[in-house]
Amino acid sequence: MDRSGIHTNRNFLLLWSGNATSLVGFHGVRIAYPLLALTVTGSPAAAGWVGFALSVPSLIFQIPAGVVADCSDRLRTLLLCQVIGLTATCLAAVAVAAQLSGLGQLLGAAAFVEGSVYVFLGLSELAAVRDLVTLAQRPAAFSFLEAEQPIAILVGRAAGAAIYGVARWLPFAANAVSYLYCFATLVLIRSNSSRSYADESADRSVGRNIAAGVRVVWTEPFLRVSTAMIGGSNIVIQVVLLLILVELKRGGHPAWTVGVVLGTAGVGGVLGAAAASWVTRRIPPRLVYRGALWAWTALLVPIALSANTIVLAVCWGAIGGVGVVSNVALTLCRVEVIPEHTLGRTVAAMAIVCDGAVAIGALGAGYLLSTVGIVTTRWTALAAMCTLAVYATIRTAARTTAQR
């Protein structure tokens, strides 16, 4: 195997192309689920519940998925995930096409299953890369993985919303095809790994793993504050996402317009990934993280003032780009302060807070919009993000002063 280029690694390219395609399908239905719930019920709260069902598995299954990725055959786990996800999305497609009674509950159940599959897929794919690439190829391989999300968000949201406008069941059918394609690519992988997963399972106490990670986060001031700030900003971003969706839908815009506007986060993410290395080499990572909160605050001002689709698209795309740059900066800080032997458990503990906030934000956004309306929700989101930026600035400034 040519160690100089990841493009020569057939197994990795099969893994990446299959999972990237599956991720595109997932983001297609991720926008179709709340759109359909909003259309069927006319209630933003119902759309929020479906978004919650998609996101809450990241809170529930983060640690179990990590244990499975460490202790089980990763390729078998990925194959099983495709089968389970395929079953859920096919049931959703049938329910939508047949207009079955209790459609809202069926969508919520299918969304929960697909959200759960997404958690296990992500961690098992990351672990599988270590089995399929050489040490020399790992930097390129992980760069490919970093690009998956923004590309999938861009293509999946735009395509999902567009074909939803053709037929409501079509995004689920397309998602089923993506699962089948991913399953086929995984079957074609021939791993030479002789790794023994049983040897790694000697100490997998979930409680002990969580406690070890939480202890590191709690004792390191920057990790403690930044984790809380990320959780808070994730809640606000979820509110803004549903706000844009509801605002465009009630404004009479076609479904493809919703997909294009929300898909600009993927464009911003790709640009952010390209710029992140340059930015973090020139600006201290902690300053980048603090600046991201202020940048998000500034970008929410036009969203609070205007419902123009171009304004929403530009600002939402910029929010996605800032998010990727911020994530890279935070990763650099974490690697610097977290002891190497607890890195995985500590990141998992932070993920419980950050991903759990996404679920809470998706659910709360629906009720906030239903209770106070679009205009008040706009200004509430702006005020909340500004509060986070001010608090983070004060805390980090106090920390810097104390270290002098």
C-alpha positions as CSV (number, residue, x, y, z in Angstrom):
1,M,0.0,0.0,0.0
2,D,1.3,3.4,-0.9
3,R,1.7,5.2,2.4
4,S,1.9,8.6,0.9
5,G,-1.7,9.0,-0.3
6,I,-5.0,8.1,1.2
7,H,-6.5,7.8,-2.3
8,T,-4.7,4.5,-2.7
9,N,-6.4,2.9,0.3
10,R,-9.4,1.0,-1.2
11,N,-10.8,0.0,2.2
12,F,-10.8,3.5,3.6
13,L,-12.4,5.0,0.4
14,L,-15.1,2.4,0.6
15,L,-15.7,3.2,4.2
16,W,-15.7,7.0,3.7
17,S,-17.8,7.0,0.5
18,G,-20.4,4.7,2.0
19,N,-20.8,6.6,5.3
20,A,-20.6,10.0,3.6
21,T,-23.5,9.0,1.3
22,S,-25.5,7.6,4.3
23,L,-24.9,10.9,6.1
24,V,-26.2,12.9,3.1
25,G,-29.4,10.7,3.3
26,F,-29.7,11.3,7.0
27,H,-29.4,15.1,6.7
28,G,-32.1,14.9,4.0
29,V,-34.6,13.3,6.3
30,R,-33.4,15.4,9.2
31,I,-35.0,18.4,7.5
32,A,-37.9,16.3,6.1
33,Y,-39.0,15.1,9.6
34,P,-39.7,18.5,11.1
35,L,-41.1,19.9,7.8
36,L,-43.5,17.0,7.7
37,A,-44.5,17.3,11.3
38,L,-45.1,21.1,10.8
39,T,-47.2,20.4,7.7
40,V,-49.3,17.6,9.2
41,T,-50.0,19.3,12.6
42,G,-49.4,23.0,11.9
43,S,-47.7,23.1,15.3
44,P,-44.0,24.3,15.8
45,A,-44.1,22.3,19.1
46,A,-44.7,19.1,17.1
47,A,-41.8,19.9,14.8
48,G,-39.7,20.6,17.9
49,W,-40.6,17.1,19.4
50,V,-39.5,15.4,16.1
51,G,-36.3,17.4,16.3
52,F,-35.9,16.3,19.9
53,A,-36.4,12.7,18.9
54,L,-33.6,13.0,16.3
55,S,-31.2,14.7,18.7
56,V,-31.8,13.1,22.1
57,P,-30.0,9.8,21.3
58,S,-26.8,11.8,21.3
59,L,-27.4,12.5,25.0
60,I,-28.5,8.9,25.8
61,F,-26.2,6.8,23.8
62,Q,-22.9,8.7,23.7
63,I,-21.0,6.6,26.3
64,P,-22.6,3.2,25.2
65,A,-21.7,3.9,21.6
66,G,-18.1,4.6,22.6
67,V,-18.0,1.3,24.5
68,V,-19.4,-0.5,21.5
69,A,-16.9,1.1,19.2
70,D,-14.0,0.1,21.5
71,C,-15.1,-3.5,22.3
72,S,-16.9,-4.7,19.2
73,D,-16.1,-5.4,15.5
74,R,-16.5,-2.0,14.1
75,L,-17.5,-3.1,10.6
76,R,-20.2,-5.4,11.9
77,T,-21.5,-2.5,14.0
78,L,-21.6,-0.3,11.0
79,L,-23.4,-3.0,8.9
80,L,-26.0,-3.5,11.7
81,C,-26.6,0.3,11.9
82,Q,-27.4,0.4,8.2
83,V,-30.0,-2.4,8.6
84,I,-31.6,-0.7,11.5
85,G,-31.6,2.7,9.9
86,L,-32.9,1.3,6.6
87,T,-35.8,-0.4,8.5
88,A,-36.8,2.8,10.3
89,T,-36.7,5.1,7.2
90,C,-38.7,2.6,5.1
91,L,-41.4,2.4,7.8
92,A,-41.5,6.2,7.8
93,A,-41.8,6.3,4.0
94,V,-44.7,3.8,4.1
95,A,-46.4,5.7,6.9
96,V,-46.1,9.0,5.0
97,A,-47.2,7.6,1.7
98,A,-50.2,5.7,3.2
99,Q,-51.1,8.6,5.5
100,L,-51.4,6.3,8.4
101,S,-53.2,7.4,11.6
102,G,-50.9,8.6,14.4
103,L,-48.4,9.8,11.8
104,G,-46.8,12.2,14.3
105,Q,-46.0,9.5,16.8
106,L,-44.7,7.2,14.0
107,L,-42.4,9.9,12.7
108,G,-41.1,10.6,16.3
109,A,-40.3,6.9,16.7
110,A,-38.6,6.6,13.4
111,A,-36.6,9.8,14.0
112,F,-35.4,8.4,17.4
113,V,-34.2,5.2,15.8
114,E,-32.4,7.1,13.0
115,G,-30.8,9.5,15.5
116,S,-29.6,6.5,17.6
117,V,-28.1,4.9,14.5
118,Y,-26.3,8.2,13.8
119,V,-24.6,8.2,17.2
120,F,-23.3,4.6,16.8
121,L,-22.3,5.2,13.2
122,G,-20.2,8.2,14.0
123,L,-18.1,6.7,16.8
124,S,-17.7,3.3,15.1
125,E,-16.6,4.9,11.8
126,L,-14.0,7.0,13.7
127,A,-12.7,3.9,15.4
128,A,-12.8,1.8,12.2
129,V,-10.5,4.3,10.5
130,R,-7.7,3.3,12.9
131,D,-8.0,-0.3,11.7
132,L,-8.0,0.5,8.0
133,V,-5.3,3.2,7.5
134,T,-1.6,3.4,8.2
135,L,-0.1,5.9,10.6
136,A,1.1,7.9,7.7
137,Q,-2.4,8.1,6.2
138,R,-4.2,9.1,9.4
139,P,-3.9,12.9,9.0
140,A,-5.5,12.8,5.6
141,A,-8.1,10.2,6.7
142,F,-9.3,12.4,9.6
143,S,-9.3,15.4,7.3
144,F,-11.8,13.5,5.1
145,L,-13.9,12.7,8.1
146,E,-13.9,16.4,9.2
147,A,-15.3,17.3,5.8
148,E,-18.2,14.8,5.9
149,Q,-20.5,16.9,8.1
150,P,-20.5,20.2,6.2
151,I,-20.8,18.4,2.8
152,A,-23.6,16.2,4.0
153,I,-25.4,19.2,5.5
154,L,-25.1,21.1,2.3
155,V,-26.2,18.4,-0.1
156,G,-28.6,16.6,2.2
157,R,-30.6,19.6,3.4
158,A,-30.9,21.1,-0.1
159,A,-31.8,17.8,-1.8
160,G,-34.0,16.6,1.1
161,A,-36.1,19.8,1.0
162,A,-36.3,19.9,-2.8
163,I,-37.5,16.3,-3.2
164,Y,-39.9,16.8,-0.3
165,G,-41.6,19.4,-2.4
166,V,-42.1,16.7,-5.1
167,A,-43.5,14.0,-2.7
168,R,-43.4,14.0,1.0
169,W,-42.3,10.3,1.2
170,L,-39.4,10.9,-1.3
171,P,-36.7,12.0,1.1
172,F,-37.2,8.8,3.1
173,A,-37.0,6.7,-0.1
174,A,-33.7,8.5,-1.0
175,N,-32.4,7.9,2.5
176,A,-33.2,4.2,2.1
177,V,-31.1,4.1,-1.1
178,S,-28.2,5.8,0.8
179,Y,-28.4,3.1,3.5
180,L,-28.3,0.4,0.8
181,Y,-25.3,2.0,-0.9
182,C,-23.4,2.3,2.4
183,F,-24.2,-1.4,3.2
184,A,-22.8,-2.5,-0.1
185,T,-19.6,-0.5,0.3
186,L,-19.1,-1.9,3.8
187,V,-19.6,-5.5,2.6
188,L,-16.8,-4.9,0.0
189,I,-14.3,-3.9,2.7
190,R,-11.6,-6.5,3.4
191,S,-9.9,-5.6,6.7
192,N,-6.6,-7.2,7.5
193,S,-6.9,-6.2,11.1
194,S,-6.2,-9.1,13.6
195,R,-7.4,-6.9,16.5
196,S,-8.9,-8.7,19.5
197,Y,-11.9,-6.7,20.8
198,A,-12.4,-9.1,23.7
199,D,-9.0,-8.1,25.1
200,E,-10.2,-4.5,25.3
201,S,-13.4,-5.1,27.3
202,A,-11.8,-5.9,30.7
203,D,-12.8,-2.6,32.3
204,R,-15.9,-1.0,30.7
205,S,-17.8,0.3,33.6
206,V,-20.0,3.0,32.2
207,G,-20.2,4.8,35.6
208,R,-16.4,4.7,36.0
209,N,-15.9,6.0,32.4
210,I,-18.3,8.9,32.9
211,A,-16.9,9.8,36.3
212,A,-13.3,9.9,35.0
213,G,-14.3,12.2,32.2
214,V,-16.5,14.5,34.4
215,R,-13.7,14.8,36.9
216,V,-11.2,16.2,34.3
217,V,-13.8,18.6,32.9
218,W,-14.8,19.9,36.4
219,T,-11.2,20.4,37.6
220,E,-10.0,22.3,34.5
221,P,-11.6,25.8,34.5
222,F,-11.3,26.3,30.8
223,L,-13.0,23.0,30.0
224,R,-15.7,23.6,32.5
225,V,-16.6,27.1,31.2
226,S,-16.2,26.3,27.5
227,T,-18.3,23.1,27.8
228,A,-21.1,25.1,29.5
229,M,-20.8,27.8,26.8
230,I,-20.9,25.3,24.0
231,G,-24.0,23.7,25.5
232,G,-25.7,27.1,25.8
233,S,-24.8,28.1,22.2
234,N,-26.0,24.8,20.9
235,I,-29.4,25.5,22.4
236,V,-29.5,28.9,20.8
237,I,-28.4,27.6,17.4
238,Q,-31.2,25.0,17.5
239,V,-33.7,27.7,18.3
240,V,-32.5,29.7,15.3
241,L,-32.6,26.7,13.0
242,L,-36.3,25.9,13.8
243,L,-37.0,29.7,13.7
244,I,-35.7,29.9,10.1
245,L,-37.6,26.8,9.1
246,V,-40.9,28.0,10.6
247,E,-40.5,31.6,9.3
248,L,-39.8,30.4,5.7
249,K,-42.6,27.9,5.8
250,R,-45.2,30.4,7.1
251,G,-43.9,32.9,4.5
252,G,-45.1,30.7,1.8
253,H,-41.7,29.7,0.4
254,P,-41.4,26.3,-1.3
255,A,-39.7,23.5,0.5
256,W,-36.6,23.7,-1.7
257,T,-36.0,27.2,-0.5
258,V,-35.9,26.0,3.1
259,G,-33.4,23.4,2.1
260,V,-31.2,25.8,0.3
261,V,-31.2,28.4,3.1
262,L,-30.5,25.8,5.8
263,G,-28.0,24.0,3.5
264,T,-25.8,27.2,3.4
265,A,-24.5,26.0,6.8
266,G,-22.7,23.3,4.9
267,V,-21.1,25.8,2.5
268,G,-20.0,27.8,5.5
269,G,-18.7,24.6,7.1
270,V,-16.6,23.7,4.1
271,L,-15.1,27.2,3.9
272,G,-14.6,27.2,7.7
273,A,-12.7,23.8,7.5
274,A,-10.4,25.3,4.8
275,A,-9.7,28.4,6.9
276,A,-9.5,26.9,10.3
277,S,-5.8,25.8,10.1
278,W,-4.8,29.3,8.9
279,V,-6.8,31.0,11.6
280,T,-5.7,28.9,14.5
281,R,-2.0,29.3,13.5
282,R,-2.3,33.0,13.8
283,I,-4.8,33.6,16.6
284,P,-4.7,31.9,20.0
285,P,-7.3,29.1,20.1
286,R,-9.0,30.5,23.3
287,L,-9.4,33.9,21.6
288,V,-10.9,32.2,18.6
289,Y,-13.4,30.4,20.8
290,R,-14.4,33.7,22.5
291,G,-14.6,35.5,19.2
292,A,-16.9,32.8,17.8
293,L,-19.5,33.7,20.5
294,W,-19.3,37.4,19.5
295,A,-19.4,36.5,15.8
296,W,-22.6,34.5,16.3
297,T,-24.1,37.3,18.3
298,A,-23.4,39.7,15.4
299,L,-24.8,37.3,12.9
300,L,-28.1,36.9,14.8
301,V,-28.7,40.7,14.6
302,P,-29.7,40.6,10.9
303,I,-31.7,37.4,11.5
304,A,-33.6,39.3,14.3
305,L,-34.3,42.2,11.9
306,S,-35.1,40.6,8.6
307,A,-36.9,37.6,7.1
308,N,-35.3,38.1,3.7
309,T,-34.2,34.7,2.4
310,I,-30.8,36.0,1.2
311,V,-30.1,37.6,4.6
312,L,-31.1,34.3,6.3
313,A,-29.0,32.2,3.9
314,V,-25.8,34.4,4.3
315,C,-26.1,34.7,8.1
316,W,-26.9,31.0,8.5
317,G,-24.0,30.0,6.3
318,A,-21.6,32.2,8.2
319,I,-22.9,30.7,11.5
320,G,-21.9,27.3,10.2
321,G,-18.4,28.5,9.1
322,V,-17.7,30.1,12.5
323,G,-18.8,26.9,14.2
324,V,-16.3,24.8,12.3
325,V,-13.4,27.2,13.0
326,S,-14.5,27.3,16.7
327,N,-14.6,23.5,16.9
328,V,-11.0,23.2,15.6
329,A,-9.8,25.8,18.1
330,L,-11.5,24.1,21.0
331,T,-10.0,20.7,20.0
332,L,-6.6,22.3,20.1
333,C,-7.3,23.6,23.6
334,R,-8.6,20.3,24.8
335,V,-5.6,18.3,23.5
336,E,-3.4,20.8,25.3
337,V,-5.1,20.5,28.7
338,I,-6.6,17.0,28.9
339,P,-4.3,14.2,30.1
340,E,-3.7,11.8,27.2
341,H,-4.9,8.7,29.1
342,T,-8.3,10.3,29.8
343,L,-8.8,12.0,26.4
344,G,-11.6,9.7,25.1
345,R,-13.6,9.7,28.3
346,T,-13.3,13.4,28.8
347,V,-14.4,14.2,25.3
348,A,-17.4,11.8,25.8
349,A,-18.3,13.6,29.0
350,M,-18.3,16.9,27.2
351,A,-20.3,15.5,24.4
352,I,-23.0,14.5,26.7
353,V,-23.5,18.1,27.7
354,C,-23.0,19.6,24.2
355,D,-25.1,17.1,22.3
356,G,-27.7,16.9,25.0
357,A,-28.1,20.7,24.6
358,V,-28.9,20.1,20.9
359,A,-31.8,17.9,21.9
360,I,-33.0,20.4,24.6
361,G,-32.7,23.2,22.1
362,A,-34.7,21.4,19.4
363,L,-37.5,20.7,21.9
364,G,-37.5,24.1,23.6
365,A,-37.5,25.9,20.3
366,G,-40.8,24.5,19.3
367,Y,-42.5,25.5,22.5
368,L,-40.8,28.9,22.5
369,L,-42.1,29.6,19.0
370,S,-45.6,28.4,19.8
371,T,-45.7,30.4,23.0
372,V,-44.2,33.8,22.2
373,G,-44.2,33.8,18.4
374,I,-41.5,34.4,15.8
375,V,-40.5,38.0,16.6
376,T,-40.0,37.5,20.3
377,T,-38.1,34.3,19.6
378,R,-35.7,36.2,17.3
379,W,-34.8,38.7,20.0
380,T,-34.7,36.0,22.7
381,A,-32.1,34.0,20.7
382,L,-30.0,37.2,20.1
383,A,-30.1,38.2,23.8
384,A,-29.2,34.6,24.9
385,M,-26.2,34.5,22.6
386,C,-25.0,37.9,23.7
387,T,-25.2,36.9,27.3
388,L,-23.1,33.8,26.6
389,A,-20.5,36.0,24.8
390,V,-20.3,38.5,27.7
391,Y,-20.0,35.7,30.3
392,A,-17.3,33.9,28.4
393,T,-15.3,37.1,27.9
394,I,-15.5,38.0,31.6
395,R,-14.5,34.5,32.7
396,T,-11.6,34.1,30.2
397,A,-10.4,37.6,31.0
398,A,-10.4,36.9,34.7
399,R,-8.6,33.6,34.1
400,T,-5.9,35.4,32.1
401,T,-5.5,38.1,34.8
402,A,-5.1,35.5,37.5
403,Q,-2.4,33.7,35.6
404,R,-0.2,36.8,35.3
